[in-house]
Amino acid sequence: MAVFLSQAGTPATKLSTNEATALAAPIDSQLRVIVQFKSQMGPVQHRQVRRFGGTLYHELPIINGAAYHISKHGLDQLLASGIVESYSFDQ
């Protein structure tokens, strides 16, 4: 699994083929993303991700984050919410 973290709201400088494909996908496409939260990860953060249509599939406490399935539109909303420190596409 390759992990590529980008600051929320900051464009990545180098994209893998999978990342470029994810960014070019239709707005309702489901993506696999790893999210690192600004505050301590817990039920509140998971509820916020669910509010944007995300589904948890793996917690990553060592990086204060988790992996989710989420639509491209939902990811945009999540990043705009201000709770995300960084994110990457899970491959």
N, C-alpha and C positions, 0 to 999 in steps of 0.2 A: 504494500500500500504506500503510495506516495502522498506526502502531505505538503501542501503549498499554502502558506498563510499570507493573508493580505489584510492590512488594516481596513476596518469597515469604512466604506466610502472612498477608499483610495484605489485607483486602478492598479492592477498588477503589471509588473514590467515584463515578465516572461510567462507565457501561457503554454501549458502542455496541449497536446492535441485534444485530450478529453475536456480540458477547461475551455478551450476555444469553442469546441462543439457545444458545451453546456451553455456558454454565453450567447451562442448563435441560435439556440433552440427556441421554439415557440414559447410564449409567455406562460402557458399552462403546463409546460413540460415538467415532469418530476425530476428533481436533482438530488444527489446524495452529497450533503455538505457536512463539514465539521465546523462547529461554532465554538469559539472561545468567548466566554462572557466577561463583562467588565466587573460584575459583582459575583459573589460566591454562588456557584451553580446549585440549584435546588428546585423544588416543586414550582416556585414562582416563575422561574425562567422557563421551565418546561411548559407551563400553562401559557405563557406569552408566545412561545413558538407554536403551540397548538392553535392559538387564536389566529395565526397567520397560515394555518393549514399544514403545519409540520407534524411529522410523526417520528418520535424518538426510536432509534434502533440500537444505540450504544452510548452509555455514559463514559466520559473520559476525564475522571476527576484529577488526574495528574496534570492536565492542562486547563483545569477549570472549565471544561466544555463537554460537548456531546455531539454525536452524529445523528443527523436527521434526514428523512426524506421530506422534501418541500418543493413546491412549485417555484418556478423562476419569479413569478409575481409575488408569492409569499416571501421569498428570500429578499426581494427588494423592499418589501414592507418591514420585514424583520430588521434589516440593516438600517432603515430609516428610523426605527423605534429608539435607537440609542443604547441598547443593552449589549450590543456585540462589540467586543474588543477587536477580534479578527475572525476570519473564516477561510476555509479552503474547500475545494471540491474533493470528495472522497472517491478514490478510483479503485 
